[in-house]
Amino acid sequence: MSYYNWSRFAQDWGTVYFVVIFLIAVGYALWPRNASTFKRAAHIPITEQEQDDDRPLT
């Protein structure tokens, strides 16, 4: 196989691979069972300020 063929193969299937990975990540983020976990994580800064815990997050 020549360089051109390998390059073309990597471009085509690499695109498919990354689209599949992206769809899996979006599906995971939008899955109803994970909603409570993400909602709790989104409210962490608010609950820390209410508890007077203003330390920087590191």
N, CA, C and O atoms as a GROMACS GRO file, in nm:
protein
  232
    1MET      N    1   0.084  -0.118   0.000
    1MET     CA    2   0.000   0.000   0.000
    1MET      C    3   0.088   0.124   0.000
    1MET      O    4   0.191   0.130   0.068
    2SER      N    5   0.047   0.220  -0.075
    2SER     CA    6   0.125   0.344  -0.084
    2SER      C    7   0.084   0.440   0.028
    2SER      O    8  -0.015   0.418   0.099
    3TYR      N    9   0.161   0.545   0.042
    3TYR     CA   10   0.132   0.647   0.142
    3TYR      C   11  -0.006   0.708   0.119
    3TYR      O   12  -0.081   0.734   0.213
    4TYR      N   13  -0.039   0.731  -0.007
    4TYR     CA   14  -0.169   0.791  -0.040
    4TYR      C   15  -0.283   0.702   0.008
    4TYR      O   16  -0.381   0.750   0.064
    5ASN      N   17  -0.270   0.572  -0.013
    5ASN     CA   18  -0.375   0.479   0.030
    5ASN      C   19  -0.389   0.476   0.182
    5ASN      O   20  -0.500   0.478   0.235
    6TRP      N   21  -0.275   0.472   0.252
    6TRP     CA   22  -0.280   0.475   0.399
    6TRP      C   23  -0.339   0.605   0.450
    6TRP      O   24  -0.418   0.605   0.544
    7SER      N   25  -0.301   0.714   0.387
    7SER     CA   26  -0.353   0.844   0.428
    7SER      C   27  -0.504   0.850   0.407
    7SER      O   28  -0.577   0.896   0.495
    8ARG      N   29  -0.549   0.805   0.295
    8ARG     CA   30  -0.692   0.805   0.265
    8ARG      C   31  -0.769   0.716   0.362
    8ARG      O   32  -0.876   0.753   0.410
    9PHE      N   33  -0.714   0.598   0.391
    9PHE     CA   34  -0.775   0.506   0.487
    9PHE      C   35  -0.786   0.570   0.625
    9PHE      O   36  -0.891   0.562   0.689
   10ALA      N   37  -0.678   0.635   0.671
   10ALA     CA   38  -0.678   0.699   0.802
   10ALA      C   39  -0.777   0.814   0.807
   10ALA      O   40  -0.843   0.834   0.909
   11GLN      N   41  -0.788   0.891   0.701
   11GLN     CA   42  -0.883   1.002   0.699
   11GLN      C   43  -1.026   0.952   0.704
   11GLN      O   44  -1.107   1.004   0.781
   12ASP      N   45  -1.057   0.856   0.624
   12ASP     CA   46  -1.195   0.805   0.617
   12ASP      C   47  -1.236   0.738   0.748
   12ASP      O   48  -1.338   0.774   0.807
   13TRP      N   49  -1.158   0.641   0.792
   13TRP     CA   50  -1.196   0.566   0.911
   13TRP      C   51  -1.169   0.642   1.039
   13TRP      O   52  -1.234   0.618   1.140
   14GLY      N   53  -1.074   0.734   1.037
   14GLY     CA   54  -1.052   0.820   1.153
   14GLY      C   55  -1.172   0.910   1.176
   14GLY      O   56  -1.211   0.933   1.291
   15THR      N   57  -1.229   0.961   1.069
   15THR     CA   58  -1.349   1.043   1.081
   15THR      C   59  -1.465   0.962   1.138
   15THR      O   60  -1.536   1.008   1.227
   16VAL      N   61  -1.483   0.842   1.088
   16VAL     CA   62  -1.589   0.755   1.138
   16VAL      C   63  -1.566   0.725   1.286
   16VAL      O   64  -1.660   0.729   1.366
   17TYR      N   65  -1.443   0.695   1.323
   17TYR     CA   66  -1.409   0.664   1.462
   17TYR      C   67  -1.443   0.782   1.554
   17TYR      O   68  -1.505   0.762   1.658
   18PHE      N   69  -1.403   0.903   1.516
   18PHE     CA   70  -1.428   1.017   1.602
   18PHE      C   71  -1.575   1.055   1.607
   18PHE      O   72  -1.622   1.104   1.710
   19VAL      N   73  -1.648   1.034   1.500
   19VAL     CA   74  -1.793   1.059   1.503
   19VAL      C   75  -1.861   0.961   1.599
   19VAL      O   76  -1.949   0.999   1.675
   20VAL      N   77  -1.820   0.836   1.595
   20VAL     CA   78  -1.877   0.736   1.686
   20VAL      C   79  -1.845   0.770   1.831
   20VAL      O   80  -1.933   0.762   1.917
   21ILE      N   81  -1.720   0.808   1.860
   21ILE     CA   82  -1.683   0.846   1.995
   21ILE      C   83  -1.763   0.968   2.042
   21ILE      O   84  -1.807   0.973   2.156
   22PHE      N   85  -1.781   1.066   1.953
   22PHE     CA   86  -1.859   1.185   1.986
   22PHE      C   87  -2.004   1.148   2.018
   22PHE      O   88  -2.061   1.198   2.115
   23LEU      N   89  -2.063   1.062   1.937
   23LEU     CA   90  -2.202   1.022   1.961
   23LEU      C   91  -2.216   0.944   2.093
   23LEU      O   92  -2.316   0.959   2.162
   24ILE      N   93  -2.118   0.864   2.126
   24ILE     CA   94  -2.120   0.793   2.254
   24ILE      C   95  -2.113   0.893   2.369
   24ILE      O   96  -2.186   0.879   2.467
   25ALA      N   97  -2.026   0.993   2.359
   25ALA     CA   98  -2.013   1.094   2.465
   25ALA      C   99  -2.142   1.175   2.480
   25ALA      O  100  -2.185   1.201   2.592
   26VAL      N  101  -2.203   1.214   2.370
   26VAL     CA  102  -2.329   1.289   2.376
   26VAL      C  103  -2.439   1.201   2.433
   26VAL      O  104  -2.518   1.246   2.515
   27GLY      N  105  -2.445   1.076   2.391
   27GLY     CA  106  -2.544   0.984   2.446
   27GLY      C  107  -2.528   0.965   2.596
   27GLY      O  108  -2.626   0.961   2.669
   28TYR      N  109  -2.404   0.955   2.641
   28TYR     CA  110  -2.378   0.941   2.785
   28TYR      C  111  -2.422   1.066   2.861
   28TYR      O  112  -2.481   1.056   2.969
   29ALA      N  113  -2.393   1.181   2.805
   29ALA     CA  114  -2.428   1.306   2.873
   29ALA      C  115  -2.579   1.328   2.878
   29ALA      O  116  -2.629   1.387   2.973
   30LEU      N  117  -2.650   1.281   2.778
   30LEU     CA  118  -2.794   1.305   2.772
   30LEU      C  119  -2.878   1.187   2.822
   30LEU      O  120  -3.001   1.194   2.822
   31TRP      N  121  -2.814   1.080   2.865
   31TRP     CA  122  -2.886   0.964   2.914
   31TRP      C  123  -2.962   1.002   3.040
   31TRP      O  124  -2.904   1.060   3.131
   32PRO      N  125  -3.090   0.971   3.049
   32PRO     CA  126  -3.172   1.014   3.163
   32PRO      C  127  -3.119   0.967   3.299
   32PRO      O  128  -3.134   1.039   3.398
   33ARG      N  129  -3.058   0.851   3.305
   33ARG     CA  130  -3.007   0.800   3.432
   33ARG      C  131  -2.893   0.886   3.487
   33ARG      O  132  -2.872   0.890   3.608
   34ASN      N  133  -2.819   0.955   3.400
   34ASN     CA  134  -2.705   1.037   3.442
   34ASN      C  135  -2.745   1.180   3.476
   34ASN      O  136  -2.659   1.258   3.517
   35ALA      N  137  -2.870   1.216   3.460
   35ALA     CA  138  -2.914   1.354   3.480
   35ALA      C  139  -2.887   1.401   3.623
   35ALA      O  140  -2.840   1.513   3.643
   36SER      N  141  -2.914   1.318   3.721
   36SER     CA  142  -2.895   1.361   3.860
   36SER      C  143  -2.747   1.385   3.891
   36SER      O  144  -2.714   1.477   3.966
   37THR      N  145  -2.660   1.304   3.836
   37THR     CA  146  -2.516   1.322   3.859
   37THR      C  147  -2.468   1.454   3.802
   37THR      O  148  -2.395   1.528   3.868
   38PHE      N  149  -2.508   1.486   3.678
   38PHE     CA  150  -2.467   1.610   3.615
   38PHE      C  151  -2.532   1.732   3.681
   38PHE      O  152  -2.470   1.838   3.691
   39LYS      N  153  -2.656   1.717   3.727
   39LYS     CA  154  -2.722   1.828   3.794
   39LYS      C  155  -2.652   1.858   3.927
   39LYS      O  156  -2.634   1.975   3.963
   40ARG      N  157  -2.615   1.754   4.000
   40ARG     CA  158  -2.544   1.773   4.127
   40ARG      C  159  -2.408   1.839   4.102
   40ARG      O  160  -2.368   1.928   4.177
   41ALA      N  161  -2.337   1.797   3.998
   41ALA     CA  162  -2.208   1.857   3.965
   41ALA      C  163  -2.223   2.002   3.923
   41ALA      O  164  -2.136   2.084   3.953
   42ALA      N  165  -2.331   2.036   3.855
   42ALA     CA  166  -2.353   2.173   3.810
   42ALA      C  167  -2.382   2.266   3.927
   42ALA      O  168  -2.356   2.386   3.918
   43HIS      N  169  -2.434   2.214   4.037
   43HIS     CA  170  -2.469   2.298   4.151
   43HIS      C  171  -2.360   2.304   4.258
   43HIS      O  172  -2.379   2.368   4.362
   44ILE      N  173  -2.247   2.240   4.236
   44ILE     CA  174  -2.138   2.241   4.335
   44ILE      C  175  -2.092   2.384   4.366
   44ILE      O  176  -2.077   2.417   4.484
   45PRO      N  177  -2.068   2.470   4.267
   45PRO     CA  178  -2.022   2.606   4.301
   45PRO      C  179  -2.125   2.683   4.384
   45PRO      O  180  -2.088   2.762   4.471
   46ILE      N  181  -2.252   2.663   4.359
   46ILE     CA  182  -2.356   2.734   4.433
   46ILE      C  183  -2.361   2.687   4.577
   46ILE      O  184  -2.370   2.768   4.669
   47THR      N  185  -2.354   2.556   4.599
   47THR     CA  186  -2.361   2.504   4.735
   47THR      C  187  -2.236   2.538   4.814
   47THR      O  188  -2.244   2.556   4.936
   48GLU      N  189  -2.121   2.548   4.751
   48GLU     CA  190  -1.999   2.586   4.823
   48GLU      C  191  -2.006   2.731   4.868
   48GLU      O  192  -1.960   2.763   4.978
   49GLN      N  193  -2.061   2.818   4.787
   49GLN     CA  194  -2.073   2.958   4.826
   49GLN      C  195  -2.173   2.974   4.940
   49GLN      O  196  -2.153   3.058   5.028
   50GLU      N  197  -2.278   2.895   4.942
   50GLU     CA  198  -2.376   2.902   5.049
   50GLU      C  199  -2.315   2.857   5.181
   50GLU      O  200  -2.359   2.901   5.287
   51GLN      N  201  -2.216   2.770   5.177
   51GLN     CA  202  -2.152   2.719   5.297
   51GLN      C  203  -2.030   2.802   5.336
   51GLN      O  204  -1.952   2.761   5.422
   52ASP      N  205  -2.012   2.917   5.275
   52ASP     CA  206  -1.900   3.005   5.300
   52ASP      C  207  -1.766   2.934   5.279
   52ASP      O  208  -1.670   2.958   5.353
   53ASP      N  209  -1.760   2.851   5.182
   53ASP     CA  210  -1.636   2.782   5.148
   53ASP      C  211  -1.586   2.842   5.016
   53ASP      O  212  -1.619   2.793   4.908
   54ASP      N  213  -1.508   2.948   5.025
   54ASP     CA  214  -1.462   3.019   4.906
   54ASP      C  215  -1.319   2.984   4.868
   54ASP      O  216  -1.253   3.061   4.799
   55ARG      N  217  -1.270   2.870   4.912
   55ARG     CA  218  -1.136   2.828   4.873
   55ARG      C  219  -1.133   2.802   4.723
   55ARG      O  220  -1.231   2.753   4.668
   56PRO      N  221  -1.023   2.833   4.656
   56PRO     CA  222  -1.015   2.804   4.513
   56PRO      C  223  -1.012   2.653   4.489
   56PRO      O  224  -0.951   2.577   4.565
   57LEU      N  225  -1.079   2.612   4.384
   57LEU     CA  226  -1.080   2.470   4.349
   57LEU      C  227  -0.951   2.438   4.277
   57LEU      O  228  -0.919   2.499   4.175
   58THR      N  229  -0.876   2.342   4.328
   58THR     CA  230  -0.751   2.301   4.263
   58THR      C  231  -0.753   2.156   4.229
   58THR      O  232  -0.656   2.104   4.174
   0.00000   0.00000   0.00000
